[in-house]
Amino acid sequence: MDRTHTGTRRPLPLTRTLSLMGAVLLVGSCSTTGADGSGADGSGADGRPGESAGGADLGQPEDLATDLDVPWGIDFLPDGSALVAQRDDAAVAHVTADGRVTEAGTVEGVRHGGEGGLLGLAVDPDFPEQPYVYLHHTTDTDNRVVRAEYDGGSLGEAEVILDGIPAANTHNGGRIAFGPDGHLYVATGDAQERDASQDTDSLAGKILRITTHGEPAPDNPFDNHVYSYGHRNVQGLAWDAQENLYATEFGQDTLDEVNLIEAGNNYGWPEVEGPGGGDEFTDPLVTWEPAEASPSGAAIAGDSLYVAALRGARLWEVPLNGDGTVGEPEPHFVEEFGRLRTVVTAPGGDSLWLSTSNLDTWGSPADGDDRIMTVPLE
């Protein structure tokens, strides 16, 4: 679930131990968590907001759009503007590169409750020739993927292309993104049905790979919608220049993860959390203690994977080595902006768009929340 962020905004402790991957780090600190993965944050750390422990800098974030309603899915149109899915009110906003915000439309049939609502959003890679916007949302009975035409600043009526994805108050996954192969990847949670993650006939606890019409993509490993399995709650998807797919995943009590996703692989949940599953399961590249992460959105810019952390209230930067391995993660903006939900790379690759999620039940909203900020890449 999206874990609790409590208390005043102050840096958290950070310690590191080597993972089983050798060069990859397990990032952790002393904290307590409950059976649902929520609990007390730690306190006390060194380092200025905006500067990583290793001294690598990002530019200081600046507000682009404010007073949004839990901005969740963000994707860009060819003109450099973006469409933004707002979780709780089911509205899609159009945000220009200079911060002008208008409403594009509202998606019918969305039910918000807990972590559910209007979640992921992806623009067709062939837009405007294929004038579709794809959305992931919760209903009274399930999670589903829909698509709607976007024309003249307005979102048309949504058409269901995939339904029957299990839903619950928590663990709905929700991120969707087009891969380099042109297919749509759909991150789902276990919807509190732990054993479903290991069932390749279930849509829960998976990364799905589908066509733009919602059919299983060709060459899927199980001849159905499933691409990978054994996931608890995936909320971030990103590809590097070598077309490696990285996914962020919420653990339960012990370890959150970044995984390198390969077709047909089993990532362990609920049999194992974090590394150590042996040959049967794929170990994560990076693990964090939940108080430091609760990772949601992911984006790649240059040679780094950026991960937006909710309970950890920071932006993680994970160096990529280009061969599916990673270097030492570094935190940015620790406790400066509260809960961070989504990060995307702006067209041109010279900045990130970063959204807060402080209107969540567990957040502490500031004036103007929730917001989208631009972060220069220097």
MARFI-979194 format. One line per field, with one value per residue (C-alpha): residue number from 0; residue in one letter; x, z, y. Coordinates in steps of 0.001 Angstrom, whole numbers, plus 500000, padded with zeros to 6 digits. Example, Ala and Ser with C-alpha at 12.3 -4.5 7.8 and 13.67 -1.06 7.14 Angstrom:
REM MARFI-979194
nr	c(0, 1);
rest	c(a, s);
px	c(512300, 513670);
pz	c(507800, 507140);
py	c(495500, 498940);
REM end
This chain:
REM MARFI-979194
nr	c(0, 1, 2, 3, 4, 5, 6, 7, 8, 9, 10, 11, 12, 13, 14, 15, 16, 17, 18, 19, 20, 21, 22, 23, 24, 25, 26, 27, 28, 29, 30, 31, 32, 33, 34, 35, 36, 37, 38, 39, 40, 41, 42, 43, 44, 45, 46, 47, 48, 49, 50, 51, 52, 53, 54, 55, 56, 57, 58, 59, 60, 61, 62, 63, 64, 65, 66, 67, 68, 69, 70, 71, 72, 73, 74, 75, 76, 77, 78, 79, 80, 81, 82, 83, 84, 85, 86, 87, 88, 89, 90, 91, 92, 93, 94, 95, 96, 97, 98, 99, 100, 101, 102, 103, 104, 105, 106, 107, 108, 109, 110, 111, 112, 113, 114, 115, 116, 117, 118, 119, 120, 121, 122, 123, 124, 125, 126, 127, 128, 129, 130, 131, 132, 133, 134, 135, 136, 137, 138, 139, 140, 141, 142, 143, 144, 145, 146, 147, 148, 149, 150, 151, 152, 153, 154, 155, 156, 157, 158, 159, 160, 161, 162, 163, 164, 165, 166, 167, 168, 169, 170, 171, 172, 173, 174, 175, 176, 177, 178, 179, 180, 181, 182, 183, 184, 185, 186, 187, 188, 189, 190, 191, 192, 193, 194, 195, 196, 197, 198, 199, 200, 201, 202, 203, 204, 205, 206, 207, 208, 209, 210, 211, 212, 213, 214, 215, 216, 217, 218, 219, 220, 221, 222, 223, 224, 225, 226, 227, 228, 229, 230, 231, 232, 233, 234, 235, 236, 237, 238, 239, 240, 241, 242, 243, 244, 245, 246, 247, 248, 249, 250, 251, 252, 253, 254, 255, 256, 257, 258, 259, 260, 261, 262, 263, 264, 265, 266, 267, 268, 269, 270, 271, 272, 273, 274, 275, 276, 277, 278, 279, 280, 281, 282, 283, 284, 285, 286, 287, 288, 289, 290, 291, 292, 293, 294, 295, 296, 297, 298, 299, 300, 301, 302, 303, 304, 305, 306, 307, 308, 309, 310, 311, 312, 313, 314, 315, 316, 317, 318, 319, 320, 321, 322, 323, 324, 325, 326, 327, 328, 329, 330, 331, 332, 333, 334, 335, 336, 337, 338, 339, 340, 341, 342, 343, 344, 345, 346, 347, 348, 349, 350, 351, 352, 353, 354, 355, 356, 357, 358, 359, 360, 361, 362, 363, 364, 365, 366, 367, 368, 369, 370, 371, 372, 373, 374, 375, 376, 377);
rest	c(m, d, r, t, h, t, g, t, r, r, p, l, p, l, t, r, t, l, s, l, m, g, a, v, l, l, v, g, s, c, s, t, t, g, a, d, g, s, g, a, d, g, s, g, a, d, g, r, p, g, e, s, a, g, g, a, d, l, g, q, p, e, d, l, a, t, d, l, d, v, p, w, g, i, d, f, l, p, d, g, s, a, l, v, a, q, r, d, d, a, a, v, a, h, v, t, a, d, g, r, v, t, e, a, g, t, v, e, g, v, r, h, g, g, e, g, g, l, l, g, l, a, v, d, p, d, f, p, e, q, p, y, v, y, l, h, h, t, t, d, t, d, n, r, v, v, r, a, e, y, d, g, g, s, l, g, e, a, e, v, i, l, d, g, i, p, a, a, n, t, h, n, g, g, r, i, a, f, g, p, d, g, h, l, y, v, a, t, g, d, a, q, e, r, d, a, s, q, d, t, d, s, l, a, g, k, i, l, r, i, t, t, h, g, e, p, a, p, d, n, p, f, d, n, h, v, y, s, y, g, h, r, n, v, q, g, l, a, w, d, a, q, e, n, l, y, a, t, e, f, g, q, d, t, l, d, e, v, n, l, i, e, a, g, n, n, y, g, w, p, e, v, e, g, p, g, g, g, d, e, f, t, d, p, l, v, t, w, e, p, a, e, a, s, p, s, g, a, a, i, a, g, d, s, l, y, v, a, a, l, r, g, a, r, l, w, e, v, p, l, n, g, d, g, t, v, g, e, p, e, p, h, f, v, e, e, f, g, r, l, r, t, v, v, t, a, p, g, g, d, s, l, w, l, s, t, s, n, l, d, t, w, g, s, p, a, d, g, d, d, r, i, m, t, v, p, l, e);
px	c(500000, 500985, 502631, 502129, 504212, 503916, 505431, 507388, 509310, 512902, 515602, 515606, 518588, 520362, 522613, 523750, 524725, 525727, 523012, 523497, 524122, 527469, 527640, 523997, 523077, 520490, 519420, 517892, 517407, 515829, 512049, 508977, 506271, 502966, 501629, 500140, 503521, 502663, 504400, 506679, 509244, 512779, 514387, 517719, 520117, 522764, 522649, 520869, 517599, 518338, 521819, 522551, 524832, 527429, 527209, 525456, 523068, 519754, 518411, 516038, 512403, 509992, 506204, 504624, 501013, 499385, 496087, 495735, 493790, 496421, 498096, 498937, 499471, 501338, 502258, 503243, 501627, 503731, 503593, 505348, 502222, 500976, 497808, 497526, 495185, 493912, 493153, 490384, 488102, 488663, 489464, 492172, 494015, 495919, 499113, 501267, 505031, 504571, 502106, 498674, 496105, 492749, 490377, 490323, 487464, 486356, 486451, 483096, 482764, 485814, 485517, 487984, 488637, 491917, 494540, 492042, 490716, 491988, 495601, 497885, 497752, 499595, 499365, 499437, 502996, 501507, 499476, 497862, 497541, 496169, 494424, 494052, 494791, 494892, 493913, 493961, 491211, 489303, 485564, 483120, 484114, 487572, 490483, 490434, 492225, 490238, 491045, 489487, 490054, 491669, 490968, 490740, 491535, 488718, 488713, 486052, 484024, 486165, 486116, 487061, 489878, 490766, 488717, 488619, 491865, 491277, 490753, 490855, 491251, 495030, 497495, 495924, 499167, 497994, 500977, 500700, 503316, 504116, 507294, 509846, 507988, 504833, 502835, 501150, 502524, 500140, 501323, 498874, 498868, 497896, 494678, 495266, 495021, 498608, 498495, 497137, 500573, 501918, 498989, 499818, 496128, 495303, 495751, 496657, 500265, 501597, 503057, 500796, 501709, 498807, 497976, 496187, 492956, 493553, 494530, 497569, 500645, 502364, 505029, 503836, 505380, 502138, 499969, 497838, 498133, 500850, 504437, 505956, 504553, 505184, 504665, 503049, 502286, 504122, 503681, 506637, 507764, 510697, 512969, 516609, 518333, 519140, 515404, 515829, 512602, 512836, 509898, 509431, 507562, 506197, 507297, 505387, 507296, 510904, 512052, 510850, 512379, 513611, 513495, 514869, 511882, 512268, 509501, 508189, 510249, 508881, 509718, 508859, 505899, 504520, 507089, 509982, 510358, 513610, 516607, 517363, 514777, 517245, 517029, 513230, 512815, 514482, 516278, 515786, 518497, 517916, 516152, 515178, 513614, 510033, 510662, 513208, 511125, 507609, 508490, 505872, 506667, 509881, 511592, 514916, 516934, 520485, 522181, 519958, 516701, 514686, 512180, 509523, 509171, 505966, 506688, 510379, 509471, 512415, 513499, 515906, 518497, 519817, 522822, 522439, 525439, 523830, 523873, 520957, 523063, 523025, 525224, 524676, 521298, 521397, 518524, 517441, 515048, 514768, 511596, 511481, 508210, 506524, 505212, 506324, 504126, 505149, 508278, 508484, 511193, 510128, 510485, 514048, 515383, 516562, 514168, 511882, 508266, 507708, 504332, 503456, 500850, 500259, 496465, 496623, 495242, 498805, 500069, 500596, 499488, 501134, 499583, 499225, 499296, 499093, 501512, 503660, 507185, 509849, 513332, 516194, 518756, 522145);
pz	c(500000, 499898, 503275, 505980, 506076, 509516, 511611, 510602, 507345, 508216, 506681, 507557, 508509, 505722, 506020, 503361, 503157, 500117, 498526, 497063, 493713, 494981, 493459, 494173, 497532, 500078, 501520, 504976, 508344, 511712, 511626, 512504, 510146, 510669, 508930, 506231, 505544, 507275, 510339, 511866, 509809, 511075, 511766, 511620, 508652, 507018, 503589, 502023, 500123, 496418, 496923, 496937, 499466, 496713, 495808, 492414, 491865, 490105, 489487, 492096, 491394, 490418, 490489, 487087, 488075, 491510, 493212, 491400, 492797, 493362, 489927, 489108, 485426, 483241, 479573, 476861, 473612, 470514, 471200, 474573, 476694, 478865, 479970, 483695, 485330, 488724, 490940, 493228, 490992, 487793, 485817, 483141, 483033, 480102, 481271, 478890, 479135, 480586, 483222, 481819, 483098, 481506, 481962, 479138, 480490, 483151, 482901, 483702, 485996, 488160, 491842, 494189, 497505, 499322, 496597, 493791, 491302, 488038, 487934, 484941, 481651, 478367, 475030, 471909, 470492, 467028, 468192, 466441, 463635, 466364, 468513, 471642, 475307, 477477, 481143, 484047, 486629, 489440, 489295, 491836, 490727, 489152, 487666, 483927, 481019, 478748, 475805, 474615, 471670, 472464, 469953, 470124, 473816, 474781, 475880, 474258, 475734, 477132, 475546, 477728, 476214, 479244, 482378, 485159, 486818, 490543, 492670, 496374, 498702, 498323, 495964, 492650, 490779, 488062, 486005, 482231, 479596, 475986, 475506, 472687, 470960, 470667, 473073, 476234, 479553, 482517, 486138, 488491, 492237, 494084, 495281, 498706, 497110, 497796, 496166, 492916, 492209, 491604, 489380, 485755, 484861, 487149, 486156, 489750, 490839, 487292, 484551, 481559, 477907, 475594, 472173, 471724, 471475, 474787, 473375, 474600, 472773, 470420, 471981, 475558, 477610, 478839, 475738, 477668, 478899, 481465, 480835, 484318, 487656, 491372, 491992, 495033, 493847, 490852, 490257, 488056, 484570, 482571, 479714, 479188, 475853, 475577, 475988, 479436, 481441, 485093, 487502, 490998, 493535, 497048, 499502, 502669, 505945, 504865, 501406, 498476, 495115, 491707, 489355, 485898, 484118, 481711, 479967, 481954, 485076, 488584, 491024, 494130, 495922, 498279, 498643, 499043, 499678, 498410, 497418, 498410, 496470, 494747, 491147, 491144, 491632, 490164, 492715, 492678, 491494, 494338, 497679, 500180, 503597, 503251, 505375, 502766, 499701, 499028, 495336, 492825, 489472, 487529, 484640, 482854, 481783, 480556, 482450, 485533, 486693, 488807, 491319, 493116, 496749, 498751, 502367, 501789, 500533, 498163, 494584, 494209, 491446, 490444, 488058, 485129, 483764, 480395, 480831, 483218, 486320, 488476, 490725, 494113, 494584, 495718, 497296, 496256, 497865, 501066, 502921, 501005, 499112, 500988, 499201, 495562, 493234, 489587, 487686, 483900, 481552, 479607, 475813, 474911, 478028, 479745, 482701, 484770, 485720, 489317, 491066, 494757, 496437, 499688, 499406, 500125, 503464, 504737, 503430, 504996, 502292, 501913, 500183, 496487, 496856, 494981, 492416, 489402, 489487, 486806, 487751, 485493, 484612, 484935);
py	c(500000, 503666, 503858, 506437, 509593, 511097, 513844, 516900, 517005, 516251, 514064, 510377, 508218, 506390, 503367, 500927, 497299, 495288, 493198, 489749, 491454, 492712, 496172, 496887, 498395, 497571, 500901, 500762, 502375, 501575, 501911, 499941, 498807, 497126, 494070, 496279, 497921, 501196, 502520, 505126, 507003, 507446, 510791, 512582, 512683, 514791, 516446, 519402, 518986, 518754, 517316, 513608, 511952, 511616, 515307, 514941, 517840, 518298, 521763, 523152, 522185, 524951, 524801, 524246, 523507, 523621, 522732, 519414, 516447, 513722, 513798, 510183, 509344, 511870, 511561, 514007, 515055, 515847, 519615, 519194, 519627, 516781, 515056, 514380, 511832, 513009, 510058, 511193, 513282, 511208, 514365, 514605, 517914, 519384, 521104, 523125, 523461, 526961, 525766, 526638, 524125, 523305, 520366, 517853, 515749, 513296, 509506, 507910, 504900, 505623, 504750, 506340, 504655, 504137, 503805, 503272, 505783, 507219, 506029, 505501, 507401, 506796, 508594, 506417, 506507, 507155, 510150, 512047, 509467, 507206, 509861, 507755, 508198, 505053, 505105, 502657, 503060, 501398, 500707, 499263, 495764, 495745, 497626, 498156, 499773, 502067, 504280, 507509, 509803, 513129, 515866, 519623, 519697, 517318, 513708, 511540, 508700, 505891, 502431, 499446, 497382, 495219, 494595, 492032, 493104, 492462, 495570, 496356, 499294, 498900, 497189, 498235, 498850, 501230, 502391, 501954, 502780, 501978, 499990, 500301, 497451, 499577, 497427, 498699, 497441, 497403, 497166, 495469, 494827, 491697, 493418, 491841, 488367, 487318, 483902, 485381, 486841, 483310, 482297, 483058, 482753, 485700, 489363, 490331, 490903, 491054, 493154, 492664, 493271, 494025, 495429, 498743, 496749, 494962, 491579, 489636, 490918, 488465, 486240, 486742, 483907, 482269, 482821, 485277, 488879, 488120, 489250, 488771, 487596, 487285, 491013, 492644, 496186, 497635, 501380, 502346, 501281, 502674, 501548, 502480, 503112, 499396, 498615, 497087, 497408, 498492, 498319, 499702, 497599, 498065, 495409, 494610, 494873, 494590, 495666, 497752, 496898, 497948, 494966, 494284, 492756, 489874, 487982, 485023, 485664, 485145, 487964, 486009, 487543, 486267, 483494, 485915, 489659, 491152, 488961, 485400, 483418, 481115, 479975, 479872, 483638, 486727, 488906, 492690, 495054, 497508, 497211, 499892, 499778, 501070, 504185, 505293, 504604, 503250, 503694, 504775, 506408, 505816, 507578, 507346, 510370, 510029, 507232, 507382, 505855, 508290, 506902, 508965, 507881, 508303, 507469, 508186, 511684, 511932, 511393, 508490, 508483, 505045, 505076, 502669, 500814, 500043, 496267, 495824, 496417, 499532, 501635, 503197, 504935, 508565, 510557, 514058, 516583, 514560, 515626, 518913, 518385, 515541, 512463, 512134, 510093, 510415, 511371, 511646, 512886, 515974, 516045, 516930, 515226, 518409, 518269, 516070, 516635, 515544, 515330, 515311, 513123, 515007, 514933, 511208, 510075, 509840, 513180, 516603, 519047, 522421, 525414, 524621, 520831, 518710, 520092, 519266, 520657, 520934, 519754, 520903, 518252, 519937);
REM end
